Amino acid sequence: PAGYVPVATTQNLMAADGLLLQDNNTLQVVSNAQAKVFRLATTNNFGAATLSGTFATKAEFPTTLTQRAGNSYVLYANLDALFSGRMPAVSQYSINRVTFQ
């Protein structure tokens, strides 16, 4: 792109990690510190976006999103265990379906 413009929103997206562009008017954002996935909608090509749904995640450091067959999924990466040096290290990770409220 030739340039970047901030998207105006009142939603606190602190610790936003993973992004998923669901369609041309909908963006999903996973925040590991807030343990939530936010769904933001726009009507003006992301000049501004408003909250259109939330999903509370497990407190297992959610990091990224993907989509399959019209459904969204969040990966619980458990990076908190890595950062803290917890042993034994986490060896299994879960991917869970996102259901917005």
Secondary structure, DSSP 8 states (H G I E B T S, - for coil): -------B--S--TTEEEEEEEETTEEEEEETTTTEEEEEE-SSTTSB-EEEEEEE--SS-EEEEEEETTEEEEEE--HHHHHHT-SS-----EEEE----
